[in-house]
Amino acid sequence: MVNTIYIARHGFRSNWAPNPPPPPTGIEGDVRLAIHGCEQAEQLSQFLMKRTPYPQRIYSSPFFRCVETSNPTAEKMDLEIFIENGVAEWFKKGHRSHIPTAPSSPEQLHEFFPRVNTAYKSMVVCSPEGEDTEEIHERAKRAIKCIVEDLEKNHPEIEAVMITTHAATKIALGRALLNDSTKAIRAGVCSLDIYQRPDTNSSWEITHSGVEHLIKGEEMNWDFENEFGAGADDNDDPEKRRLIELATKIDS
């Protein structure tokens, strides 16, 4: 029975740092982590190694930065990474002309990360037209329900899983578990929330939320009150520019 769910946001993105490299997959918006983000992913994996129960399976958004964040934990714990589109990035409707809802296939990602499982088929599909706030919450609710029910039916030996996702989806997944559509959940880069329940008849509770595992603390926190989208690549928003200017001092 699944009794522990670790939900992490990806680490610091390369296109938030000076002189970013092109996307490794060649797909617009599918950026890799900055050096600082890779360090955060390593710090996250070290923290998880000290937790019990260990994650026994890792689900990741199909975006490169999420798989890259998952990989150190997968390596340390000898786990596969299962690509689930249900926990992918949130794009507001009308936000952009092209929405990479599933930018790379598991087969493509496997070429970069051999621990990606190529047999697993995603249980939830994102809308190619984008989503409003209600729709991202509904998608997150379906995704977490499908993940838990599938594990309980087909893998009852699994007690703990990790999900690596994005800011908006991280918040929406947590709200779905807690059955609270307005719950305030912080979502800095590479932040981690832990949800637990004693048995299948009990409600989920959030038992840990924060960035104590990160040497530099919280950066680039996002919530649904922000004007710029969590998946925005442009830096036109003044508050977003301010956050990036502060955070990118680390990589400069």
Secondary structure as UniProt FT lines:
FT   STRAND          4..9
FT   HELIX           14..16
FT   TURN            24..25
FT   TURN            28..29
FT   HELIX           35..48
FT   TURN            49..50
FT   STRAND          57..60
FT   HELIX           64..77
FT   STRAND          81..83
FT   HELIX           85..87
FT   TURN            93..94
FT   HELIX           106..112
FT   TURN            114..115
FT   TURN            128..129
FT   HELIX           133..154
FT   TURN            156..157
FT   STRAND          160..165
FT   HELIX           167..178
FT   TURN            181..182
FT   TURN            189..190
FT   STRAND          192..196
FT   TURN            200..201
FT   STRAND          205..210
FT   TURN            212..213
FT   TURN            215..216
FT   TURN            224..225
FT   TURN            230..231
FT   HELIX           238..247
FT   HELIX           248..250
//
